[in-house]
Amino acid sequence: MLLEASLDACDSCCTMEDEKRYSRAVLHRTASFIRAHDFGAAATINDNGDEQRTDNVVCRSDKELVSLGENSSGAVMNALVTIGLQEATDESSRWSGTSSTDKLLKKRAKQLKKGEKINEIMGSWKNAASGKDVFVWSSKCPRPGHGSDYPVVRSRGLIPASARDVVDLIQDSDRVMEYNKMSIGRKDQTSLTTTGQSSVHCSETKCPKLGVVGEAKIMSSKSQPPLTRKPLEFKTLFYARQLHGEDDVETDGVAYITVGRSVWETDEGTTDGSDNSTTRCEIMLSVNLVREIRTENGEVWCELTSITHAVSPGVPVFVGKQLGLVAAENYIKDIRALFEK
């Protein structure tokens, strides 16, 4: 069952007028299918898109998609958060750093071994970012199935702003072009939780229809990378929420997670063919982990860890990896520069 117009607002995150607006709204019936082959025990969804009390997502093949139904959307979002946090906080040897990242981390390890103090702002967790440095890693995808041949890229750096300000920037479609030089626009197609105000900071009351806190929406975006003939188009489920103790993530203060994955018009993972002016691309996983830290003089900063796992048919994997590493580093630097102005 596709999403219907009866999604109610979270009680404490919207007004009665918002609730009436939800009851009158008719959600788009396009871009309503999402890949779930790699969720495993992170979600429990059957072929009809309904949440079930089983151990695994029921998928007949690794390419099968599930409908973003009223009963399954919350499970999909929770599964993406589980995967996103695993990727963003995994500091195992599966990650291969760029030459500059490896050099910086080896230097830090030597300093710590000698008992030297690192006099820079940084979090308390392993491989925390410090100073102006941006760490960038890549890894093979640990989950089998569709997209596993393409690498996962991770970047991490400090931003001179609160975690709240950074997550507000990331979720605001009107501001994407302020830090993404290749973007030619992003639009929110459908708000799945609240309308007219952000609910990403609502960490207690769950939306009664979706069973999750935070903000969820379907959005479309276009970008024009160098040397591409057509603009690239993405249609994505975006979900953001504040972290809490049960997430079991090392933090020094307030923290947020945003996750995203491409959505499609058909259960075959294809478009409806109505727009030939763009090239549709696929995001298997997009993550932003934003953890707040405080300086010794009380200033509020945050560390941003970004994950991108994209499928780029027609682009050699090696070329795509190199482009992804550069883009990941620039993403952190461009957001940082925006707050340094």
C-alpha positions as CSV (number, residue, x, y, z in Angstrom):
1,M,0.0,0.0,0.0
2,L,1.4,3.4,-1.0
3,L,1.4,6.3,1.4
4,E,-2.0,7.9,1.9
5,A,-3.1,11.3,3.0
6,S,-3.9,10.4,6.6
7,L,-0.5,10.9,8.1
8,D,-1.0,12.9,11.3
9,A,1.5,15.3,12.8
10,C,3.4,14.6,15.9
11,D,1.4,15.9,18.9
12,S,4.1,18.1,20.3
13,C,5.8,19.1,17.0
14,C,3.0,20.7,15.1
15,T,-0.2,22.7,15.6
16,M,-3.8,21.7,15.1
17,E,-3.8,23.5,11.8
18,D,-0.9,21.4,10.7
19,E,-2.9,18.3,11.6
20,K,-5.8,19.4,9.6
21,R,-3.5,20.1,6.7
22,Y,-2.2,16.6,6.9
23,S,-5.6,15.1,6.8
24,R,-6.5,17.1,3.7
25,A,-3.2,16.5,1.9
26,V,-2.8,14.0,-0.8
27,L,0.7,12.6,-0.9
28,H,2.3,12.0,-4.3
29,R,2.1,8.4,-5.6
30,T,5.4,8.6,-7.3
31,A,8.9,7.6,-6.0
32,S,7.4,5.3,-3.4
33,F,9.6,2.2,-3.6
34,I,12.9,1.7,-1.8
35,R,15.5,-1.1,-1.8
36,A,15.4,-3.2,1.4
37,H,17.6,-6.2,0.5
38,D,20.4,-5.2,2.9
39,F,18.3,-4.4,6.0
40,G,18.6,-7.9,7.5
41,A,17.4,-7.9,11.1
42,A,17.4,-4.1,11.1
43,A,13.9,-4.0,9.7
44,T,10.9,-6.3,9.5
45,I,8.9,-5.7,6.3
46,N,7.0,-8.2,4.2
47,D,6.2,-8.1,0.5
48,N,3.2,-6.0,1.0
49,G,5.2,-3.3,2.7
50,D,3.8,-4.1,6.1
51,E,5.8,-4.3,9.3
52,Q,6.1,-7.9,10.7
53,R,7.6,-9.4,13.8
54,T,10.2,-11.6,12.0
55,D,13.9,-11.7,11.9
56,N,14.5,-10.4,8.4
57,V,13.1,-8.3,5.6
58,V,11.2,-10.6,3.2
59,C,12.8,-10.1,-0.2
60,R,12.7,-12.6,-3.0
61,S,16.0,-11.3,-4.5
62,D,18.7,-8.8,-3.7
63,K,17.1,-6.3,-6.1
64,E,13.6,-6.3,-4.7
65,L,12.1,-3.1,-3.5
66,V,9.4,-2.5,-0.9
67,S,6.6,0.0,-1.0
68,L,6.9,2.9,1.4
69,G,3.6,2.1,3.0
70,E,2.1,3.6,6.0
71,N,3.0,0.6,8.1
72,S,6.5,0.1,6.7
73,S,8.0,3.6,6.5
74,G,9.0,3.8,10.1
75,A,10.7,0.4,9.9
76,V,12.6,1.5,6.8
77,M,13.8,4.7,8.5
78,N,14.9,2.8,11.6
79,A,16.8,0.3,9.5
80,L,18.6,3.1,7.6
81,V,19.5,4.7,11.0
82,T,20.9,1.4,12.2
83,I,23.0,0.9,9.1
84,G,24.0,4.6,9.0
85,L,25.3,4.6,12.6
86,Q,27.2,1.3,12.0
87,E,29.0,2.9,9.0
88,A,29.6,6.3,10.6
89,T,31.1,4.9,13.9
90,D,32.9,1.8,12.6
91,E,36.6,2.5,13.2
92,S,37.8,-1.0,12.1
93,S,40.6,-1.8,9.6
94,R,38.1,-2.2,6.8
95,W,38.4,1.5,6.1
96,S,41.3,2.7,3.9
97,G,42.3,6.3,4.5
98,T,43.7,8.6,1.9
99,S,47.5,9.2,2.1
100,S,46.9,12.5,4.0
101,T,44.5,10.9,6.4
102,D,46.8,8.0,7.2
103,K,49.7,10.3,7.7
104,L,47.7,12.5,10.2
105,L,46.4,9.5,12.1
106,K,49.8,7.9,12.3
107,K,51.3,11.1,13.6
108,R,48.6,11.3,16.3
109,A,49.1,7.7,17.3
110,K,52.8,8.4,17.9
111,Q,52.0,11.5,19.9
112,L,49.6,9.6,22.1
113,K,52.0,6.7,22.5
114,K,54.6,9.2,23.9
115,G,52.1,10.5,26.3
116,E,51.9,13.9,24.5
117,K,48.7,15.9,24.7
118,I,46.9,16.9,21.5
119,N,46.1,20.6,22.1
120,E,43.3,20.8,19.6
121,I,39.5,20.7,19.7
122,M,38.4,17.1,19.2
123,G,35.8,14.6,20.4
124,S,36.6,11.8,22.8
125,W,36.0,8.9,20.4
126,K,38.5,7.1,18.2
127,N,39.7,8.9,15.1
128,A,38.0,12.1,16.1
129,A,38.6,15.1,13.8
130,S,40.8,17.9,15.0
131,G,41.8,21.4,13.8
132,K,41.3,22.1,10.1
133,D,42.0,18.5,9.1
134,V,39.5,16.5,7.1
135,F,39.8,12.7,7.3
136,V,38.6,10.7,4.3
137,W,38.3,7.0,4.0
138,S,36.9,4.4,1.6
139,S,35.7,0.8,2.0
140,K,34.1,-2.0,0.3
141,C,30.4,-2.3,1.1
142,P,30.0,-4.9,3.8
143,R,26.4,-5.7,2.8
144,P,25.9,-8.0,-0.2
145,G,23.5,-7.5,-3.0
146,H,22.7,-4.5,-5.3
147,G,25.3,-1.8,-5.2
148,S,27.9,-3.8,-3.2
149,D,30.4,-3.5,-6.1
150,Y,30.6,0.2,-5.5
151,P,32.7,1.7,-2.7
152,V,31.5,3.5,0.4
153,V,33.2,6.8,1.1
154,R,33.4,8.5,4.5
155,S,34.7,11.9,5.5
156,R,35.0,13.7,8.9
157,G,35.8,17.2,10.0
158,L,35.0,19.9,12.5
159,I,32.5,22.6,11.9
160,P,32.5,25.9,14.0
161,A,28.8,25.7,14.7
162,S,26.4,23.9,17.0
163,A,25.1,20.5,16.0
164,R,21.6,21.9,15.8
165,D,22.7,24.6,13.3
166,V,24.5,22.1,11.1
167,V,21.6,19.6,11.0
168,D,19.2,22.5,10.2
169,L,21.4,23.5,7.3
170,I,21.6,19.9,5.9
171,Q,17.9,19.3,6.1
172,D,17.0,22.7,4.5
173,S,16.5,22.2,0.8
174,D,16.5,25.9,0.1
175,R,20.1,26.2,1.3
176,V,21.8,23.3,-0.5
177,M,23.3,25.6,-3.1
178,E,25.1,27.6,-0.4
179,Y,27.6,24.8,0.2
180,N,27.2,22.4,-2.8
181,K,28.8,23.9,-5.8
182,M,27.5,21.3,-8.2
183,S,23.8,21.5,-7.0
184,I,21.3,23.2,-9.3
185,G,18.5,22.8,-6.8
186,R,16.7,20.5,-4.3
187,K,13.0,20.4,-3.6
188,D,10.9,18.7,-0.9
189,Q,8.3,16.7,-2.7
190,T,6.4,15.2,0.2
191,S,6.7,15.8,4.0
192,L,6.0,12.5,5.8
193,T,5.9,13.9,9.3
194,T,5.4,17.6,9.8
195,T,4.6,20.4,7.5
196,G,5.7,24.0,7.9
197,Q,8.2,23.4,10.7
198,S,11.1,21.1,11.5
199,S,10.6,18.2,13.8
200,V,14.2,17.0,13.8
201,H,14.6,18.4,17.3
202,C,11.5,16.7,18.6
203,S,13.1,13.7,20.5
204,E,10.3,12.5,22.6
205,T,6.9,12.3,20.9
206,K,6.6,9.8,18.0
207,C,4.5,10.5,15.0
208,P,1.5,8.2,15.5
209,K,1.4,7.0,11.9
210,L,5.1,6.3,11.3
211,G,6.1,5.4,14.9
212,V,9.3,7.5,14.7
213,V,10.6,10.8,16.0
214,G,12.2,13.4,13.9
215,E,11.6,14.6,10.3
216,A,11.0,12.5,7.2
217,K,10.4,13.6,3.7
218,I,10.9,12.6,0.0
219,M,12.9,15.1,-1.9
220,S,14.3,15.5,-5.4
221,S,17.6,17.1,-6.4
222,K,19.6,17.9,-9.4
223,S,23.3,18.5,-9.9
224,Q,25.7,19.3,-12.7
225,P,29.1,17.8,-12.2
226,P,31.9,18.7,-14.6
227,L,32.0,16.8,-17.9
228,T,28.4,15.5,-17.6
229,R,26.1,16.1,-20.6
230,K,22.9,15.9,-18.6
231,P,22.1,17.0,-15.1
232,L,22.1,14.2,-12.6
233,E,18.8,13.7,-10.7
234,F,18.2,12.0,-7.4
235,K,14.9,11.2,-5.6
236,T,15.5,10.4,-2.0
237,L,13.9,9.4,1.2
238,F,15.5,11.7,3.8
239,Y,15.1,11.1,7.6
240,A,16.7,13.1,10.4
241,R,16.4,12.8,14.2
242,Q,18.3,13.6,17.4
243,L,20.3,10.7,18.9
244,H,19.6,9.3,22.4
245,G,21.2,7.0,24.8
246,E,19.7,3.8,23.3
247,D,21.6,4.5,20.1
248,D,24.8,3.6,21.9
249,V,27.0,6.2,20.1
250,E,29.9,8.0,21.8
251,T,29.0,11.7,22.1
252,D,30.1,14.7,24.1
253,G,26.8,16.5,23.9
254,V,23.8,16.8,21.6
255,A,24.0,14.6,18.4
256,Y,22.0,14.1,15.3
257,I,21.8,11.5,12.5
258,T,20.4,12.0,9.0
259,V,20.0,9.2,6.5
260,G,18.9,8.9,2.9
261,R,18.3,6.4,0.2
262,S,16.9,6.6,-3.3
263,V,13.3,6.0,-4.0
264,W,11.7,4.9,-7.2
265,E,8.5,5.1,-9.1
266,T,8.3,1.3,-9.8
267,D,9.0,-1.8,-7.8
268,E,11.7,-2.7,-10.4
269,G,13.8,0.3,-9.3
270,T,13.1,2.3,-12.4
271,T,11.7,5.7,-13.2
272,D,8.4,6.4,-14.9
273,G,10.3,7.7,-18.0
274,S,8.5,11.0,-18.0
275,D,11.7,13.1,-17.9
276,N,14.5,12.5,-20.4
277,S,16.3,15.8,-19.6
278,T,18.2,14.3,-16.7
279,T,20.1,11.1,-15.8
280,R,18.6,9.4,-12.7
281,C,21.3,8.2,-10.3
282,E,21.0,6.1,-7.2
283,I,22.1,6.7,-3.6
284,M,22.3,3.5,-1.7
285,L,23.1,5.3,1.5
286,S,23.7,8.9,2.6
287,V,24.5,9.6,6.2
288,N,25.4,12.6,8.3
289,L,26.4,12.0,11.9
290,V,26.6,15.4,13.7
291,R,28.2,15.3,17.2
292,E,28.5,18.4,19.3
293,I,31.7,19.2,21.2
294,R,32.8,22.2,23.4
295,T,36.1,23.9,23.5
296,E,38.0,24.7,26.7
297,N,36.7,28.2,26.6
298,G,33.1,27.1,26.2
299,E,32.6,27.5,22.5
300,V,30.2,25.1,20.8
301,W,31.5,23.3,17.8
302,C,30.5,20.0,16.2
303,E,32.1,17.1,14.3
304,L,30.5,16.1,11.0
305,T,30.9,12.5,9.7
306,S,29.5,12.0,6.2
307,I,28.9,8.7,4.4
308,T,28.1,8.3,0.7
309,H,27.4,5.0,-1.1
310,A,26.3,5.7,-4.6
311,V,25.7,3.5,-7.7
312,S,27.0,5.1,-10.9
313,P,26.3,2.9,-13.9
314,G,28.6,3.7,-16.8
315,V,31.3,5.2,-14.6
316,P,34.4,2.9,-13.9
317,V,34.5,2.0,-10.2
318,F,38.0,3.4,-9.8
319,V,37.1,6.7,-11.4
320,G,33.9,6.9,-9.3
321,K,35.9,6.2,-6.1
322,Q,38.4,9.0,-6.8
323,L,35.6,11.5,-7.6
324,G,33.8,10.4,-4.4
325,L,36.9,10.9,-2.2
326,V,37.4,14.5,-3.6
327,A,33.7,15.3,-3.2
328,A,33.6,13.9,0.4
329,E,36.4,16.1,1.4
330,N,35.0,19.2,-0.3
331,Y,31.6,18.6,1.4
332,I,33.1,19.0,4.8
333,K,35.2,22.0,3.8
334,D,32.4,23.8,2.1
335,I,30.0,23.5,5.0
336,R,32.8,24.6,7.4
337,A,33.5,27.6,5.2
338,L,29.8,28.6,5.3
339,F,29.9,28.9,9.1
340,E,33.3,30.6,9.1
341,K,31.9,33.6,7.2
